[in-house]
Amino acid sequence: MSAAVNPLKLMRRRFVLLTVMAAGLLAAHATAADSPGEKTRKLIEVLQSNSPFYDKARACQQLGECGQREAVPALAALLADEHLSAYARSGLEGIPDPSAAEALRAAAAALHGNLLAGVIDSLGVLRDAQAVGLLRKLAEDPAAGVSQAAWLALGRIATDESVRILQQTLAQGAATNRAGAAAACLLAAEQQLAEGRAGPATALYDAVRQADVPPVLRAGATRGAIVTRKIEGVRLLIEQLRSKDRLLRNAALFAIREIPSDTLANALNAELSCAVPELQFQLLAALADCHNAQSLQVLQAKTASDDAEVRKTALRVLGQIGGTAEAGVFLQAVADNRSVEESALAMNYLGQMKGAAVDEQIVKTMVSATDAGVRVQLIRLLERRRTLNVTGALLKQAADPDAKVSVAALRALQFLAGPRELSALIGLTKAGRDEAVREAAAQAVLGACTRTDATAPGGAVVLAELQQTTDPALKNAWIRILVSLGYAKALPAILATLHDTQEAVAVNTLAHLARWPDPSPIDELLSVVQTGATPALRQHALRSAIQLATTAADAHQSPDETVAGWFQRASPAAQTPAERRLLISGLGRLQTLASFRLVAPYLEDPDVQNEAAMAIVQMAPALKPDDSAALQEALAKIAARVKNADIRNAALKLTGPSAHQSQQTSLFDGRSLAGWEGNPKVWRVRDGVIVGGSLQGNPRNEFLATARNFTNFVLRVEYKLVGTAGFVNGGVQFRSVRVPRPPNEMSGFQADIGAGHSGCLYDESRRNKFLARATDEQIKRLEKAGDWNRYEVRCVGPRIQIRLNGAPTVDYTETDPALPQHGLIALQIHGGCKAEISFRNLTIEDLAQP
Amino acid sequence: MNRRTFLGQTLAAGGALALPWIRPARALGRDGAVAPSEKIVLGGIGLGPRGQYDLSMMLPEKDVHFVAVCDVQRRRREQVKRMVDAHYGNTDCVMYRDMFELLARPDIDAVLIATGDHWHALAALLAAQAGKDVYSEKPCGLTIHEIQSLADGLQRYGRVFQAGTQRRSISNFQYAVHLAQRGSLGRLHTLHASVYVPAKSYAWLPAEPEPPRDQCDWDRWLGPAPWRPYNSRYVSGGWRGHHDFEAGGNFLDWGAHTVDLCQWANQADHTMPLEYEATPTAVVAKYANGVKLICDFLPTAFGNRDPQYRTSSGTCPVRFEGDEGWVETGDNGKIVLSDNLAKFQTGQLGGTGLSSAGHGRNFFDCVKSRAWPVCNPGVMRRAHIACFAAQLAWQLGRKLTLDPVKEEFVGDEEANRMRRRATREPWSFNL
């Protein structure tokens, strides 16, 4: 709100160039510290002076909230003003003194049209009994043009006198007057009810019902007549339900929700047996709000109706108000399968019912259902309910000749079966004639094996099958399962199939082995790469070997040199462009000097030059500068030759003297916070280390920010975070700005620290989400909780890379060109925790502008 | 059709209002008596950004047919017509500037009302009188008195009404309330409803020349609000924050939703808290059964929520705390639980808390069955009054005690007087 005050330019209200008038202006007139009397006096002064329109309007509103009776005359004087009248009425309606109503009555005599209608409205709001006479005159005078307003005000006032007038008019008045009086009667009846006078209210409602007035008013009166009679109203309600007039039927339906009772429920139950179809589903819906025990029976019967809407509504209401006792009805609906909607409704409610008794019923229905589709539905229901003890029944269904049923049952068994069902499932896999069934059975076997630490025993059983069988399809299935389980003991047998007489078996095995959870098969695979009898074998082996090596590189499963060795052994065999690309891609994940040396020759290979260039460009920043000569040479080659412009430019940026120099400047002098700014109560230097936050508690986020901005750089810090409660978290902010409100916050990129987010890139107080994350496994493995950790943030153009204790965790390229590529660097301690964060050895290496 | 003859009444030169229920019996509509197999004919009043969003959820309903839009701004009515015509592949959507013309149409069963706050209650009442069922965006009225008038009037005419507090129809909020209601959190003791930091302005924007009525009918835009000079910003969303146009100093913008959810969780739809006291960061309210309702002030809609809520919950977060655990959820659809209640975790549930699809469906089902929607007038009334009471406690800077039956403040005349303001003539809540 502005505090500035500008004078008025013109007085003509419609087109005046009023400038903003602040509430502050009023402060000159009345303050909170004034007594009510003082306040009233000052506001009266405003009204009676030449104050601007705005001031008077506000004065009226304030008088309405806290003004005293002395203000009534000043307010009344404004009732004739086209725009101030409503404000003045706010004032008068608020002041609890008879003089307010008196002033309104006096004004009524002098005003016309809208202004008069407004005054009448206020008299109704005030329920001024003394206005009844004048209101009657205005109501009955068509020339005055305020008839309706006057009738309704009489309705609000609802004294005995005004009610008499209304009733008279209902019976004898002209058409529009009757209508106005009828609407007023509805208001009056409510007032009577509020005063505890139900009898007169009912009489009034009855009078309107019988009057010759618009139907919507008679319907409103009908609702009132029913409701005020309470239990006695049931008969009237039922009578109205049978009316040919929809308005009256709807009034009765509405009233059901207002006066539910056992008596009414009985009446509704009875009515359902004879109601016209149009009303059936509405009555059923009403049972949800008014029912008794018999209603459940009525609903059950209606679920067998010929009318689909009736059936659906009955099912729905039964589901809402019934309990598990209704399971049978729903199962019947599923079995009858009359429509998709009904089955879905029934399935939904069955799904919510708990208990073994319901499970039993479902199984019974499933077993006896003749329709395969129904059986499939019920099997799925058992699967969703995660029902125990139904595996026996499901196994029987799994042996069903209908493939759909069999597959559904096996799918359910995938989630429900355990070690006990294993042999039966294996049997089904062996016996399955349909490929879909065999697949589903194999999946079920896998599921059974993974349940409750059953991996070892399950794996052993499957391994035994593998060793016994000669069927190639079965061999394939068993191997697939064993590989999914990662069952180490099976590896020799699996590898043995690489020399199977049937090439198809060997090829399948080779393909599956790409998924083995660790690199153990690699040597064998590489051997097949060299000595495999056919090209197909050699190619599959190569693919899988490269795949395993790539995974090993990504997940750091083996030392870098070992992994590099594998790639090296594989590389001569990579002949086709596709194979070479696979190899290069894998080497690109390794990101070591060794892998660079293996990739570099491929720059000369026209088929894969782009891929090799891309891999090198991606690797380059991660490489130490030791072999920078060879790297620079490769980058120069790329910049010169590669057709793809993006790759060329990326390479260009990486070349040049700035890539050689590592000018690391220290950001912290070890003694003071020179060069930094932040809350001195939060950030300090202790034993040569920057410390932020407190184990007593950190109420809000706090940042210690550099004084200058940075653009492209490598930032290296060490951090240590300790905390005992709350969201123990901090971070390193970069390319950021301070936020003006609230001043403790900052906005921009953050390398997060703590609470499971170390090594991840978060967009703080901007897009408010993680832009890139390390895996939980990586974070756990790399970070030393509560101890010192090395953090590195590298920003070059849009690319952001983060390393935690030397290992890369984030490699992110910002795609929004509007975001700044420069900003402050800051250290954060998060709010809402008891924790302390420490930083040391903070250095920055400015990289030249690209 | 000439409105005067249609309504069968002569109007004086002052143009006093002809109320819509005065009409010949033969022009009667269906009064919402729509058979299950029929379509509900829908009209819209004041559909700006939020209203158009609601409409986008309603148009795909196969049993709903949108036929007409009313708006005092030509640009808005044209926008809606374009949207509707594109959906149906025709040019049938009718535009009105005058609400009474739309309400007089006998074929319309129900209306969607999404005007600014200061028109919600009166438009809904007029629609109710005209025999239409109503889906009204929140907050449903500008003051406690408007809410009372609205709820009373809807009951008087037996109309189906749904308040646009759609989070009651969204699965993650439903689930959190379900946990609270069935005792999974133990005995409830504290409910948290997030709201914006309250703010209220009495200042007027500078006067600008009024545009032609067809472009923007300023007088009609004001409607029941007291007169002030036109400024184009008011009619393009800039009415927010103004005492005369926004309900409760922006407290109810989220409060209408979050307090409503807390009422529901506490199974308190039939009542409301008794005591309300403001602190610098919240309004603390207390129910008769001792449960606390804390309306936490959040400085921004987005961004950091700690420590009151999880930032990951998104907008409109609520949290329910019992002596055996707590649950929190917000528009991002996630359920957050105290560690000991991990077994109740379900993962992502809701899509977004903004969607009114399910809520609209509930309304349409009730238009046909005549049942009461989930956010019916009684539910709306008490949740809204609780919000207003909280906002008044903040505004007045003192503790308020409310009689939940009489809906009056105990021993505070000023607070009671602030429940109501005059209605600008010729508009009236005496309907």
Chai-1 contact restraints between the chains, C-beta under 6 A:
chainA,res_idxA,chainB,res_idxB,connection_type,confidence,min_distance_angstrom,max_distance_angstrom,comment,restraint_id
A,M1,B,S201,contact,1.0,0.0,6.0,A-B,restraint_1
A,M1,B,A203,contact,1.0,0.0,6.0,A-B,restraint_2
A,F15,B,P209,contact,1.0,0.0,6.0,A-B,restraint_3
A,V16,B,A207,contact,1.0,0.0,6.0,A-B,restraint_4
A,L17,B,A207,contact,1.0,0.0,6.0,A-B,restraint_5
A,L18,B,A207,contact,1.0,0.0,6.0,A-B,restraint_6
A,L18,B,P229,contact,1.0,0.0,6.0,A-B,restraint_7
A,T19,B,P206,contact,1.0,0.0,6.0,A-B,restraint_8
A,V20,B,A203,contact,1.0,0.0,6.0,A-B,restraint_9
A,V20,B,P206,contact,1.0,0.0,6.0,A-B,restraint_10
A,A22,B,A203,contact,1.0,0.0,6.0,A-B,restraint_11
A,A23,B,Y202,contact,1.0,0.0,6.0,A-B,restraint_12
A,Y54,B,W204,contact,1.0,0.0,6.0,A-B,restraint_13
A,E65,B,R417,contact,1.0,0.0,6.0,A-B,restraint_14
A,E65,B,M418,contact,1.0,0.0,6.0,A-B,restraint_15
A,C66,B,E414,contact,1.0,0.0,6.0,A-B,restraint_16
A,H83,B,W227,contact,1.0,0.0,6.0,A-B,restraint_17
A,A86,B,P226,contact,1.0,0.0,6.0,A-B,restraint_18
A,A86,B,A422,contact,1.0,0.0,6.0,A-B,restraint_19
A,A86,B,R424,contact,1.0,0.0,6.0,A-B,restraint_20
A,Y87,B,P226,contact,1.0,0.0,6.0,A-B,restraint_21
A,R89,B,A422,contact,1.0,0.0,6.0,A-B,restraint_22
A,S90,B,R421,contact,1.0,0.0,6.0,A-B,restraint_23
A,S90,B,A422,contact,1.0,0.0,6.0,A-B,restraint_24
A,E93,B,A422,contact,1.0,0.0,6.0,A-B,restraint_25
A,G94,B,R417,contact,1.0,0.0,6.0,A-B,restraint_26
A,H112,B,G14,contact,1.0,0.0,6.0,A-B,restraint_27
A,G113,B,G14,contact,1.0,0.0,6.0,A-B,restraint_28
A,N114,B,G14,contact,1.0,0.0,6.0,A-B,restraint_29
A,N114,B,E425,contact,1.0,0.0,6.0,A-B,restraint_30
A,N114,B,P426,contact,1.0,0.0,6.0,A-B,restraint_31
A,A117,B,A16,contact,1.0,0.0,6.0,A-B,restraint_32
A,A117,B,E425,contact,1.0,0.0,6.0,A-B,restraint_33
A,A117,B,P426,contact,1.0,0.0,6.0,A-B,restraint_34
A,G118,B,E425,contact,1.0,0.0,6.0,A-B,restraint_35
A,D121,B,S428,contact,1.0,0.0,6.0,A-B,restraint_36
A,G124,B,N430,contact,1.0,0.0,6.0,A-B,restraint_37
A,G145,B,A12,contact,1.0,0.0,6.0,A-B,restraint_38
A,G145,B,G14,contact,1.0,0.0,6.0,A-B,restraint_39
A,G145,B,A16,contact,1.0,0.0,6.0,A-B,restraint_40
A,V146,B,A16,contact,1.0,0.0,6.0,A-B,restraint_41
A,Q148,B,L19,contact,1.0,0.0,6.0,A-B,restraint_42
A,L152,B,N430,contact,1.0,0.0,6.0,A-B,restraint_43
A,R156,B,N430,contact,1.0,0.0,6.0,A-B,restraint_44
A,T176,B,Q9,contact,1.0,0.0,6.0,A-B,restraint_45
A,A179,B,I22,contact,1.0,0.0,6.0,A-B,restraint_46
A,L186,B,R156,contact,1.0,0.0,6.0,A-B,restraint_47
A,P214,B,W21,contact,1.0,0.0,6.0,A-B,restraint_48
A,P215,B,A25,contact,1.0,0.0,6.0,A-B,restraint_49
A,V216,B,W21,contact,1.0,0.0,6.0,A-B,restraint_50
A,V216,B,G131,contact,1.0,0.0,6.0,A-B,restraint_51
A,G220,B,R156,contact,1.0,0.0,6.0,A-B,restraint_52
A,G220,B,Y157,contact,1.0,0.0,6.0,A-B,restraint_53
A,R223,B,G158,contact,1.0,0.0,6.0,A-B,restraint_54
A,R246,B,D31,contact,1.0,0.0,6.0,A-B,restraint_55
A,R246,B,A33,contact,1.0,0.0,6.0,A-B,restraint_56
A,L247,B,D31,contact,1.0,0.0,6.0,A-B,restraint_57
A,N250,B,R370,contact,1.0,0.0,6.0,A-B,restraint_58
A,A251,B,G158,contact,1.0,0.0,6.0,A-B,restraint_59
A,L253,B,R370,contact,1.0,0.0,6.0,A-B,restraint_60
A,F254,B,G158,contact,1.0,0.0,6.0,A-B,restraint_61
A,R257,B,W372,contact,1.0,0.0,6.0,A-B,restraint_62
A,F281,B,P36,contact,1.0,0.0,6.0,A-B,restraint_63
A,Q282,B,S369,contact,1.0,0.0,6.0,A-B,restraint_64
A,Q282,B,R370,contact,1.0,0.0,6.0,A-B,restraint_65
A,A285,B,S369,contact,1.0,0.0,6.0,A-B,restraint_66
A,A285,B,A371,contact,1.0,0.0,6.0,A-B,restraint_67
A,E309,B,P36,contact,1.0,0.0,6.0,A-B,restraint_68
A,S765,B,G303,contact,1.0,0.0,6.0,A-B,restraint_69
A,N768,B,G303,contact,1.0,0.0,6.0,A-B,restraint_70
A,G831,B,D306,contact,1.0,0.0,6.0,A-B,restraint_71
A,G832,B,D306,contact,1.0,0.0,6.0,A-B,restraint_72
A,G832,B,P307,contact,1.0,0.0,6.0,A-B,restraint_73
